[in-house]
Amino acid sequence: MFRAVLTDRLQAAFTAAGISLPEGFTPNVVIAADTRFGNYQSNAAMILSKQLKLNPRALAQQIVDKLEVTDLCEKISIDGPGFLNFTLGTAALIQRLSLIVQDDHAGVPPVSKPKRIVIDFSAPNIAKPMHVGHIRSTFIGDALARVARFIGHTVITDNHVGDWGTQFGMIIHGWKTQLDQAKLKQDPIHALVSVYKAVNAEAKADESVLTLCKNELVKLQQGDAENLAIWKECVRLTLEQLEKVYGTLDVKFDHYLGESFYNDALAPLVADMVDKGIATISEGATAIFSDGSVPPENDPFLIRDKDEWKAAPCIIRKTDGGFLYATTDLATIDYRVKEWNADEIWYVVGAPQQLHFRQVFAAAQRRGINTKMVHIVFGSILGPDGKMFKTRSGETVGLLEVIEEAIERARAAAEEKEQGFSDADKNEIARIVGGGSVKYAELSQNRLTDYKFSWDKMLSLQGNTAPYLLNAYVRTRSIFRKLEGAVELTPELAITEPAERALAMKLAQFAENAHDVLDDHRPNLLANYLYELANTYHGFYEACNVLRAEGIVRNTRLTLCEATSRVLKTGLGLLGIQTTERM
């Protein structure tokens, strides 16, 4: 990666110039915003000059005098108040281009220090259908898992399904009293949802029904054979449905360890925390309070109320003896650290759970767990009106229904084109374009912001969309379909045109972008890079005729097409999006 090499060479130049860098300081090298000045730039001299009380341009010159980058750069300039600008040499670009077309990873090197990372994402509830609210967690988590594995980490994906809790008292009561077996066979999840809604309505109107539901829950928790059998059947039916949904989405998990898996660990965990003074019994409940070890503004167990800080404890056992999500999450962390030897645990969960995870992570650290734990926050998906995305009747939109409608719309668009496709071809293209469009509409967004769901925008062939990127990939492949016989690319390359250089430079940045995704867990960085690559390729395609070129020029341009094809296919694959040769 050019940026990494330039960073190392820059650091060596500081040392050679006799300039000692402050502890923890690394020269910052970034892709240049304005390519008129170069391809990469650094403001390291400007930053250090303030600390060392030196002239920034004079300091920059000292560094340039000791900088050894003749194998990479054809020009180094000092601009403005001390910016260092690096212009890559053609030979370096050609070397990188050759690597991209020869390497299975399209020139992306592995991380220097691979880790074992557990990623917790999606996490739907048993006996409930997946809905549009699961899009962000599912697609972001899957993309992060793909990228992390791609660059060399060992990744364990765990779908922590909600398979335990008070709702099962109502479901079991409804199963016994009003379940329609025919509907259960036809559509298990919706049959269970209907039962739950009906019983919930009855319980609100009649307290005796609520009592019956609570009794069924107690029997389940105590191991009653009949209730356990009903619960297991609910779990089985839901997991079967989930596998169909995930199969359609091309999302895979290594484990489905739900809340129930940790039941036996909860009571001992609470007892241990009380024995060690980490948790205390307060008003009949067991809770974790602030220990005063961090400033109040950083303490998850305190909340500011007007001008004073008040306790915001994390309850791990209720007065009735029941456990909570925090208890289960602490037991889950124990398992992931001890059984899977996790170096890091990532939770891809919405923004409303921020306090919950701050408290859980702090409690785990008090218990001596040093594993890095990260809450990867995301915003909401909104409807065209800017409100939460729902059906006209006010119901939550089903995830499978969203994917199916996207595929239907893509199929309708394919029908409008007379390209000699068979029905099977059109169905396959619609599946790839439709499903990819929903994924890309999500992954091209900054995960921290809300965004509006728009069918027209996500399926458009114009703009930052999956169809636009897929069409760019198809265009790269069409070049080779027009050639007669197999094409053997040779190592002899010569970049002479500005459009060729611009495309080679953009291709070289794929390695950096793939690694950057994990710095702040942002798949949108990769999506935006791929969009820029597609734009750059279209510019090259218009400016440089490939098929009518000859000799080394033709070979170079075909190599650029092949490299673009590889990077687009690889990059889209990291986002969980398949490609099609024709569309």
HELIX and SHEET records of a PDB file:
HELIX    1   1 PHE A    2  ALA A   16  1                                  15    
HELIX    2   2 ALA A   44  LEU A   52  1                                   9    
HELIX    3   3 PRO A   56  LYS A   66  1                                  11    
HELIX    4   4 THR A   90  GLN A  102  1                                  13    
HELIX    5   5 VAL A  132  HIS A  134  5                                   3    
HELIX    6   6 ILE A  135  PHE A  150  1                                  16    
HELIX    7   7 GLN A  167  THR A  177  1                                  11    
HELIX    8   8 GLN A  181  GLN A  186  1                                   6    
HELIX    9   9 PRO A  188  ALA A  205  1                                  18    
HELIX   10  10 GLU A  207  GLN A  221  1                                  15    
HELIX   11  11 ALA A  225  LEU A  249  1                                  25    
HELIX   12  12 GLU A  259  TYR A  262  5                                   4    
HELIX   13  13 ASN A  263  ASP A  275  1                                  13    
HELIX   14  14 PRO A  296  ASN A  298  5                                   3    
HELIX   15  15 TYR A  325  LYS A  338  1                                  14    
HELIX   16  16 ALA A  351  GLN A  353  5                                   3    
HELIX   17  17 GLN A  354  ARG A  366  1                                  13    
HELIX   18  18 LEU A  399  GLU A  415  1                                  17    
HELIX   19  19 ASP A  423  LEU A  443  1                                  21    
HELIX   20  20 TRP A  455  MET A  458  1                                   4    
HELIX   21  21 ALA A  466  ARG A  481  1                                  16    
HELIX   22  22 PRO A  498  ALA A  508  1                                  11    
HELIX   23  23 PHE A  510  ASP A  516  1                                   7    
HELIX   24  24 PRO A  523  ALA A  543  1                                  21    
HELIX   25  25 GLY A  551  LEU A  574  1                                  24    
SHEET    1   A 4 VAL A  29  ILE A  31  0                                        
SHEET    2   A 4 TYR A  40  SER A  42 -1                                        
SHEET    3   A 4 PHE A  83  LEU A  88 -1                                        
SHEET    4   A 4 CYS A  73  ASP A  79 -1                                        
SHEET    1   B 4 THR A 154  ASP A 158  0                                        
SHEET    2   B 4 ARG A 116  ASP A 120  1                                        
SHEET    3   B 4 GLU A 344  VAL A 348  1                                        
SHEET    4   B 4 LYS A 372  ILE A 376  1                                        
SHEET    1   C 3 THR A 280  SER A 282  0                                        
SHEET    2   C 3 ALA A 285  ILE A 288 -1                                        
SHEET    3   C 3 CYS A 314  ARG A 317 -1                                        
SHEET    1   D 2 LEU A 302  ASP A 305  0                                        
SHEET    2   D 2 GLU A 308  ALA A 311 -1                                        
SHEET    1   E 2 ILE A 381  LEU A 382  0                                        
SHEET    2   E 2 TYR A 451  LYS A 452  1                                        
END                                                                             
